[in-house]
Amino acid sequence: MKIFYTTFGCKVNQYETENIRERFEAAGGITVGDPGEAELCVVNTCTVTAEADKKCRQAIHRLRKQNPSCILACMGCMTQAHAGIEKLLPECDIILGSANKSSLPEAVERFLLTRQPVVEIGDASLPEQMSNSGSFDKTRAYIKIQDGCDMSCTYCIIPRARGHIRSKPVAETVTEARELIASGHRELILTGINLCCTGRERGERLTDTVEAVCGIEGDFRIRLGSMEPELISDEDIARLAALGKLCPQFHLSLQSGCEKTLRVMKRHYTAEDYAGLCERLRKAFPGCAVTTDIMVGFPGETEEDHLESLRFAERIGFAEAHVFQFSRRPDTPAYSMPGQVDAEVKRRRAAEMSEVCRRTGEEYLKAQLGRTLRVLFEKETSPEYHQGHSDNYILVRIPRSGPETLRRQFRDVLITGTGEGCCTGELANI
């Protein structure tokens, strides 16, 4: 069977799509890049914003129009979060929830036998066992070690879509990591819906898993996915700083730099708490990158609130930031809050925040000049240069003089220039 996959949303979704692809290919399935030639089209959805829902629905409609005869399967957060989703997606032959994605091959078999729609939306909090062997054409691989969230921020529907927290046992994570390293992956990214809750249900901490994976023999590195700032303790920082294989890049979800807005969002930290954490991380990991997500236009956000958030972003000096506009979601408290911000105002504020973060990102790149960074080189995409990412997640390019490849190699690079969102340099003579 020829199968086309499209994935929306976070790194957890990417991991889960990869798991499904591996299951199908083990049974003889063939992955194709053109939906028009596919016998099965798979859409793994996201519901983090109303705009995400819209994009997923548009993709589903488009796939059915492109390929009227294919089996069309939809699954994930959007299908889990909306009751009666089958009525909204009449084009789909198979609809699964967020916690039973791995049952898609069996669902396809049932559909082929009966030619009747398969709709299975189960309990989002049920654990789903997934383990990936990785793709041989990739340098890095994701490992999902945690799922679910119990935080209930006022704008977020993810707890409904993903259920309560649960996590992969440390031993299972280590086994999966060993297999990925053996297949040639040089960077492993530990990811989850609320990553810092890893192991909480067993009285463990994320740091326990990170230490165990870093203890595996081999030349590889570990990167952490997005983390909630209030869940990182000083003890965690001290333990993480002792791990030579951990990348010094921390994606700390901010959402707003305004104290009032954070309270209304029901975030569990203040702006000053966040700033203090950044200071402690930078002390423990000199030169580390702090990246983030920032929302603008939350209900009740005034111009002064927006300016407070802008000043805070500039003060922190993010290496990179994902800036997005507040999106009203039914079934969340923020949907009916007073003071909804005009769409044009939100667009302007997003542009202003993006500009601040662009400048701080450029400053971070310039701070690398003269430094020697350890770079993991990736797939060759140009005859003019080799490129890869440094430990602190900077895109680095060096001149290419011949057909030889540096793919999947770690090399020390002396940074000599910046531009176009990356650093340039030359191999260091060390």
Secondary structure, DSSP 8 states (H G I E B T S, - for coil): -EEEEEE-S-HHHHHHHHHHHHHHHHTT-EE-S-GGG-SEEEEEE--SSHHHHHHHHHHHHHHHHH-TTSEEEEEEHHHHHSTTHHHH-TT-SEEE-SS-GGGHHHHHHHHHHH-S-EEE---TTS---------TT-SEEEEEEEE------TT--HHHHH-S-EE--HHHHHHHHHHHHHTT--EEEEEETTGGGTTGGGT--HHHHHHHHHTS-SS-EEEE--B-GGG--HHHHHHHHT-TTB-SEEEB--B-S-HHHHHHHT-SS-HHHHHHHHHHHHHHSTT-EEEEEEEE--TT--HHHHHHHHHHHHHHT-SEEEEEE----TTSGGGG-S----HHHHHHHHHHHHHHHHHHHHHHHHTTTT-EEEEEE-----SSEEEEEETT--EEEEE--SS---TT-EEEEEEEEEETTEEEEEE---
